[in-house]
């Protein structure tokens, strides 16, 4: 699957939140200033073309449903970032964020506790 543009991600976040819907539903959930309906419709069609959405024709409109969960998307593209920017090492990524003070000592303790709990 292709990576999403910023605008596509913004629309997908709304679609994941709603679960499914028509273009009008998505426009209404976007933050102000909202893009025009035609812009959102175009983005939704691109998302369908890229394989992120499926559609079902109902009367004169289409009902769109995600084909990939938000969790799956995060995993797939976070893996790409780790591979491209952190030598395919999650340890390098965590080290980077710790050095940049984006992760506190307490955050790291919680991560370690979570890992230990999952390994039991």
Secondary structure by P-SEA (a helix, b strand, c coil): cccccaaaaaaaaaaaaaccccaaaaaaacccccccaaaaaaaaaaaaaaccbbbbbcccbbbbbbcccaaaaaaaaaaaaaaccccccaaaaaaaaaaaccccaaaaaaaaaaaaaaac
